[in-house]
């Protein structure tokens, strides 16, 4: 029953977020020149705990104009690709049959569980980067805080400590070997890309820090693979990626949400073609106790929400990177997070600290039009 309640709550919140994102989408699709003359197709679904929308337009200068059916096939194919990622990484799937859930069921039994490629790659990517602040084994800890959010009371410190004892990426083992008996006679043998073992009973994985950005990237790959002369936008609850260049050459733009007043934007950010964005913030999933906001972004060391920042926005060419680094930098002191972003050529960032300072990486300084600051001060390298 609690899982169904959480799903209904997530749906309501996601729909609220979708309405807030309408401004950003309007900005993204304005200035499209002869857009009214071009064919288009869009579709919206509830996936991965949020509202996902994909909208594409035909480049009106193209010699061979796609049919409506071709555009529809491209969008539906991209959404299906995201569904494949969700089917592997969803820890709340109603039937309990996702790869993520099967791994949790076998935790502590000494059994490797066969998994498909997307889940295996996500685990492998995070393990290779090996940063202690990004831990995909926080399922038990997230469960504790989900219960706290439902009751709007802080969890007992003992419950947090006990859950932390069932986490740790060192307890997550990966193998490219697949037990030979798995999938025999079911037609699934070729679906498995490797195996995963959780070494301790009661462990579970949670891919909330990386799955949406990865899925957006896979949807973008699918649209590109269609070979159609199209441009457009993928939006998964704020995980965004642009597709192609607008025919009139005008830039893509999105609104930058004010974390203190999420119905307001602080400014507009210009994006390049085929560029991704993700934001992690304390205003997305939270509850308050004695005026303190307790959100869903948890520190793997302490077991409590990170309290350095209000929001972190990441711009990168790859959707996985935007998701990964928005979580990582959110859990770091703002100055340290900005310094890291300056060292990494693949990302740019906007960090809003709890001291109401906005830290902007050097590559974004000329790409932002500030419209509302609400008492913030801007810090740049």
C-alpha positions in Angstrom: 0.0 0.0 0.0 2.9 2.4 0.8 4.4 1.8 -2.6 1.0 2.7 -4.3 0.7 5.9 -2.1 4.3 6.9 -3.1 3.5 6.3 -6.7 0.4 8.5 -6.5 2.3 11.2 -4.7 5.1 11.1 -7.3 2.5 11.4 -10.1 0.9 14.5 -8.5 4.3 16.1 -8.0 5.5 15.2 -11.5 2.4 16.8 -13.0 3.0 19.9 -10.9 6.6 20.0 -12.2 5.4 19.6 -15.8 3.2 22.7 -15.5 6.2 24.6 -14.2 8.3 23.4 -17.1 5.9 24.8 -19.6 7.7 28.1 -19.5 11.0 26.5 -20.3 9.5 24.5 -23.2 8.0 27.7 -24.6 11.4 29.3 -24.5 13.0 26.3 -26.1 10.7 26.3 -29.0 10.3 30.0 -29.7 12.1 31.7 -32.6 11.8 28.6 -34.8 11.3 30.6 -38.0 9.1 28.6 -40.4 8.1 26.1 -37.7 4.4 26.6 -38.6 5.1 25.2 -42.1 6.9 22.1 -40.8 5.3 18.9 -39.7 5.8 17.9 -36.1 5.0 15.2 -33.6 5.0 15.1 -29.7 4.1 12.7 -27.0 4.0 12.7 -23.2 4.1 9.8 -20.8 4.6 9.2 -17.1 8.0 7.4 -16.9 10.7 7.0 -14.3 8.6 8.7 -11.7 8.1 11.9 -13.7 6.4 13.3 -16.8 8.4 12.8 -19.9 7.8 14.7 -23.1 9.4 14.5 -26.5 8.7 17.0 -29.3 10.3 17.0 -32.7 9.9 19.2 -35.8 10.9 18.6 -39.4 13.6 20.9 -40.7 11.6 22.8 -43.2 14.7 23.2 -45.4 15.1 19.4 -45.8 14.7 18.1 -49.4 12.9 14.9 -48.2 10.2 15.8 -45.7 9.3 12.9 -43.3 5.7 11.7 -43.1 3.7 12.1 -39.9 4.0 8.4 -39.5 7.8 8.5 -39.6 7.9 11.3 -37.0 5.5 9.3 -34.8 7.6 6.2 -35.1 10.7 8.1 -34.2 9.2 9.6 -31.0 7.5 6.4 -29.9 10.8 4.5 -30.5 12.6 7.0 -28.3 10.0 6.7 -25.5 10.2 2.9 -25.8 14.0 3.1 -25.3 13.4 5.1 -22.1 10.9 2.4 -21.0 13.6 -0.2 -21.5 15.9 1.7 -19.1 13.0 2.0 -16.6 12.1 -1.7 -16.8 15.6 -2.5 -15.6 16.2 0.2 -13.0 12.8 0.7 -11.4 12.8 -0.4 -7.7 9.1 0.3 -7.3 7.8 -1.8 -10.3 4.4 -3.2 -9.4 5.1 -6.8 -10.4 8.5 -6.9 -8.7 10.1 -8.2 -11.8 12.6 -5.4 -12.7 16.3 -6.3 -12.8 16.8 -3.9 -9.9 14.2 -5.8 -7.8 15.5 -9.2 -8.7 18.9 -8.2 -7.5 17.5 -7.0 -4.2 15.6 -10.3 -3.7 18.8 -12.2 -4.0 20.9 -9.9 -1.7 23.0 -11.8 0.8 22.4 -15.2 -0.8 25.8 -15.4 -2.6 24.0 -15.4 -6.0 24.8 -13.5 -9.1 21.7 -12.2 -10.8 21.7 -11.8 -14.6 20.9 -8.3 -15.8 20.5 -6.4 -19.0 22.9 -4.0 -20.6 21.6 -0.6 -19.3 21.6 -1.5 -15.6 25.0 -3.2 -15.9 26.5 -0.1 -17.7 25.1 2.3 -15.1 26.6 0.4 -12.3 29.9 0.0 -14.2 30.0 3.8 -15.0 29.5 4.8 -11.4 32.0 2.2 -10.1 34.7 3.4 -12.6 34.3 7.0 -11.5 34.5 5.8 -7.9 33.4 8.9 -6.0 32.2 8.3 -2.5 29.3 10.7 -2.8 27.7 8.8 -5.6 26.5 5.5 -4.2 23.8 3.4 -6.0 23.3 1.1 -3.0 21.4 3.6 -1.0 18.0 1.8 -1.4 17.7 1.0 2.4 18.5 4.6 3.4 16.1 6.0 0.8 13.4 3.8 2.2 13.9 5.3 5.7 13.7 8.8 4.4 10.7 8.0 2.2 8.8 6.9 5.4 9.9 10.1 7.1 8.6 12.2 4.3 5.3 10.5 4.4 4.9 11.1 8.1 6.7 14.5 8.0 8.8 13.5 11.0 12.6 13.0 11.2 13.7 9.3 11.2 15.3 7.9 14.3 19.1 8.1 14.2 19.2 4.4 14.9 17.1 3.7 11.8 19.5 5.8 9.7 22.5 4.1 11.1 21.0 0.6 10.6 20.2 1.4 7.0 23.6 2.8 6.3 25.0 -0.5 7.5 23.3 -2.1 4.5 24.9 0.2 1.9 28.2 0.5 0.2 29.4 0.2 -3.4 32.1 -2.2 -2.2 29.3 -4.7 -1.5 28.1 -4.5 -5.1 29.8 -7.0 -7.3 29.7 -7.1 -11.1 30.6 -9.8 -13.6 30.3 -10.1 -17.3 29.6 -13.8 -16.8 26.0 -15.0 -17.0 24.9 -18.3 -15.4 24.4 -20.7 -18.2 21.0 -21.9 -16.9 19.5 -18.4 -16.9 17.0 -17.8 -19.6 17.1 -21.3 -21.0 14.1 -21.9 -23.2 12.6 -18.5 -22.6 14.2 -16.6 -25.5 15.9 -14.3 -23.0 19.4 -15.7 -23.1 20.7 -12.9 -25.4 19.2 -10.1 -23.3 21.5 -10.6 -20.4 24.8 -8.6 -20.5 26.2 -9.6 -17.2 25.5 -10.4 -13.5 25.2 -8.4 -10.3 25.5 -9.6 -6.7 24.7 -7.7 -3.5 26.8 -9.4 -0.8 24.7 -8.4 2.3 21.1 -9.3 3.1 18.7 -6.4 3.0 20.6 -4.4 0.5 18.9 -2.8 -2.5 20.0 -0.5 -5.4 18.5 2.8 -6.3 19.3 4.5 -9.6 17.7 7.9 -9.0 21.0 9.7 -9.2 21.8 8.6 -12.8 19.0 6.8 -14.6 16.9 9.6 -16.0 19.9 11.4 -17.6 21.1 8.1 -19.0 17.6 7.4 -20.4 17.4 10.8 -22.0 20.7 10.2 -23.7 19.4 6.8 -25.0 16.2 8.5 -26.3 18.4 11.1 -28.1 20.4 8.3 -29.6 17.2 6.7 -30.8 16.0 9.9 -32.5 19.4 10.4 -34.1 19.4 6.8 -35.4 16.1 7.5 -37.2 18.1 9.5 -39.8 15.2 12.0 -40.2 15.9 15.7 -40.7 14.5 16.8 -37.4 15.1 19.0 -34.4 13.4 19.2 -31.1 13.5 18.6 -27.3 13.5 15.8 -24.8 12.3 16.7 -21.3 12.2 14.2 -18.5 11.0 16.2 -15.5 13.8 18.7 -15.9 16.4 16.4 -17.4 16.6 18.0 -20.8 18.4 17.5 -24.1 18.2 19.5 -27.3 18.1 17.7 -30.6 19.8 19.5 -33.5 19.8 23.1 -34.6 16.8 25.2 -35.2 16.5 26.0 -39.0 16.7 29.8 -38.4 19.8 29.5 -36.3 18.3 30.9 -33.1 19.6 29.4 -29.9 17.8 27.0 -27.5 16.9 28.6 -24.2 15.6 27.3 -20.9 14.5 29.1 -17.7 16.7 28.7 -14.6 14.4 27.9 -11.6 14.7 29.9 -8.4 15.0 27.2 -5.7 13.5 29.5 -3.1 10.5 30.2 -5.3 10.1 27.4 -7.8 7.4 29.2 -9.7 9.9 31.9 -10.6 12.9 31.8 -12.9 16.1 33.6 -12.1 17.2 33.9 -15.7 17.4 32.3 -19.1 20.2 29.9 -20.2 21.3 29.5 -23.8 22.0 25.9 -24.9 23.9 24.6 -27.9 22.4 22.0 -30.2 22.6 18.5 -28.8 23.3 19.7 -25.3 22.0 18.2 -22.1 20.9 19.8 -18.8 20.0 18.4 -15.4 19.2 20.1 -12.1 19.3 18.7 -8.5 17.6 20.8 -5.9 16.2 20.7 -2.4 12.9 22.0 -3.6 11.9 18.9 -5.6 11.1 16.2 -3.0 11.2 17.4 0.6 9.4 17.9 3.9 10.1 20.5 6.7 10.6 20.1 10.4 11.0 23.2 12.6 11.7 25.3 9.5 14.4 23.0 8.1 14.0 21.5 4.7 14.8 17.8 4.5 15.1 16.7 0.9 15.8 13.5 -1.1 19.5 14.0 -1.9 21.3 12.0 0.7 25.0 11.9 1.7 26.3 8.3 1.7 28.6 9.0 4.6 26.2 10.6 7.1 22.9 9.2 5.9 21.3 12.6 6.0 20.3 15.1 3.3 23.2 17.3 2.0 22.9 20.8 3.4 25.4 22.8 1.4 23.3 23.9 -1.5 19.8 24.7 -2.7 20.3 23.6 -6.3 22.9 22.6 -8.9 22.4 22.8 -12.6 24.8 21.0 -14.9 25.3 21.5 -18.7 27.1 18.8 -20.7 27.0 17.0 -24.0 26.0 13.8 -22.4 22.8 13.2 -20.4 24.4 10.7 -18.0 27.1 13.3 -17.1 24.5 16.0 -16.3 22.6 13.7 -13.9 25.7 12.3 -12.2 27.4 15.6 -11.7 24.3 17.5 -10.6 24.0 15.0 -7.7 27.7 15.0 -6.9 28.2 18.8 -6.9 25.0 19.3 -4.9 26.5 17.2 -2.1 29.8 19.3 -2.0 30.4 22.7 -0.5 29.7 25.3 -3.3 33.3 26.5 -3.6 34.7 23.0 -3.8 32.0 22.0 -6.3 32.8 25.0 -8.5 36.5 24.2 -8.4 35.8 20.7 -9.5 33.6 21.9 -12.4 36.3 24.2 -13.5 38.7 21.2 -13.7 36.3 19.1 -15.8 36.1 20.2 -19.4 32.9 18.1 -20.0 30.7 20.1 -17.7 29.5 23.6 -16.8 27.5 24.5 -13.7 25.3 26.9 -11.9 25.3 26.4 -8.1 22.9 28.1 -5.7 24.3 27.8 -2.2 22.4 27.9 1.1 24.1 31.3 1.7 22.1 32.6 -1.3 25.1 32.9 -3.5 25.0 31.8 -7.2 28.3 30.2 -8.4 28.6 30.2 -12.2 31.4 28.3 -14.0 33.4 30.2 -16.5 31.9 28.6 -19.6 28.4 29.8 -18.7 29.0 33.4 -17.8 28.1 34.7 -21.2 25.3 32.3 -21.8 22.9 33.5 -19.0 20.5 36.4 -19.1 19.7 37.2 -15.5 16.1 38.4 -15.1 15.4 37.9 -11.4 17.9 37.4 -8.5 15.7 37.5 -5.4 18.5 38.7 -3.1 21.2 36.4 -4.5 24.8 37.5 -5.1 26.7 36.0 -8.1 30.1 34.5 -7.7 32.2 33.6 -10.8 35.8 32.3 -11.1 
